[in-house]
């Protein structure tokens, strides 16, 4: 895959593709947006010449270090597709996809997914498939879209490649012989040609044609994931942040896929001119699913009020947990709902806050106020007491006593009780504290079932504590 | 003549033809409510899936949850999740567990703003993850109801929406609407306001499991036991000594 606009796209400007934007190095244009390209701006053109064609052209300085970072991030991301890949600096990636075609459902399917995910991150790529890495690289740059999956087809297509794919000096030499295509050069005696254009170029050709082994170092995935992304300008809106952060989460997902791992939390640092804000993204379980990253990220960013414009992002993976590759199932299984539920809870938590979405567990405490515990995995061996109400008032409501009977919109009829609950002497002064109560099940005149209690002391007050709904 | 009659019966057998005097044969069978007399009056023989079910009552404590308990216990057997959205009070975990609800698969969402309640309910229904969504909404306008019905129809969850009884006056897109009131001797009275089928004029009376035996008068013993004083009537039954 080649990224002809990498110098531009690495800057991460989320502006619309219709705007004319270019990147220069040494007063020469090295990359430009599609709009600028259609207005006649070409690579290698002087900045002044470009400006005469498109007066409103915005020109930015090339940032080679950001391009290197961007390429490494893209390599991480591509780890989701294949663990064997290598960088072809300055602006290309080589992916070994032969081994994973079945997994993704064939070549067209994998290419579609690659293109789709790149577009979501704001990268435009040209790609080609060939039997040797060198040939794939040349095709991606010169004849994008070519798919030669057999060595024979690759050789045939290589013959049609213009000789410009070789270094400029060698290409000029070949042109002087009238050799405009690689196929023509290949017809000449090898030894004589080597004398003219050098041994190195001959070897490059031989590697492209698969006659010499092409040894490339595989991309070494970093041991720890912590990547930064400079933003082109200070950003204040969540949409632009989401766009930029998507590049980081995509890289994270690929990195996790290579290690067959997932994370339960990661931290996105928003760096301001002064200081930075950490934003923790928590997931209901270990995951490396990009849509889940995206959902949680979106909800978090929408809820977060930016203290200051953001100049850079940094994503750090939390503790990495092993996450086995999932086997696809032929039919939907009931177990799927567990994942869907985890994703749902995550989504609700991201928007409403951690404390607002919880599960319940029983706690081994006789005091009704202390018998429900939020969140924590409960102690399973608690036997629930019988005759307890579904709803409990957070604070018991005092009931009037008229003629010795508790009243709540009329005299209450006591149907069952008393049940003495006496507990908690050890945490006197705590929220629930030491209780001595006699509980009754009572019926209101309009037939509602209440759980009420009377303080177990002489002339104790009546309280409403719950509802048997 | 006979050919015509045959054609007519064929037409009437089509699933999208509904005769006004019959219950609709629901394409997806309903989830049995656990109360045969109620199921007999619901199309599909139970709570419809993928449809908003409105339960109208004022306040709490009539037995509105007891009505759903057999359904929730069935969901536990199937390993499904139940989600409570904006419950009116704190759920008391021991009671839910004792009633046969799987606490490990019960989640509670308690948003602060009413708008978030609707959002949470919609998300839950769209996700298709929980088997049952129980939610409580004080104020909800017809447009929001329509959104929820669309979300419910997208999935196959049981979508119960508890609303105040005055909502019975308003129109609603929910395919099933029930109004609950207290019945005779501890029974629960259900008026089916709307269903997929002909209107039902007579209310149903269900005998629900209650925490205590219903009595028309209270026996004087327990009240005397505390009312006088603990020592005079003997110590009350101690269930807990800690």
Interface residues (C-beta under 8 A of the other chain):
Chain A: X334 X337 X340 X341 X343 X344 X345 X347 X348 X351 X352 X356 X357 X358 X359 X360 X361 X362 X363 X366 X368 X371 X372 X373 X377 X378 X382 X384 X385 X386 X387 X388 X389 X390 X391 X392 X393 X394 X404 X405 X413 X414 X415 X416 X417 X418 X419 X420 X421 X422 X423 X424 X425 X438 X440 X441 X443 X444 X446 X447 X448 X449 X450 X454 X456 X458 X466 X467 X468 X469
Chain B: X59 X60 X61 X62 X63 X64 X65 X66 X78 X79 X80 X81 X83 X87 X88 X89 X90 X91 X92 X93 X94 X95 X96 X97 X98 X99 X103 X104 X105 X106 X107 X108 X109 X110 X111 X112 X116 X119 X120 X123 X124 X127 X128 X129 X130 X131 X182 X183 X186 X210 X211 X212 X213 X214 X215 X217 X218 X222 X223 X225 X226 X227 X229 X230 X236 X237 X238 X239 X240 X241 X242
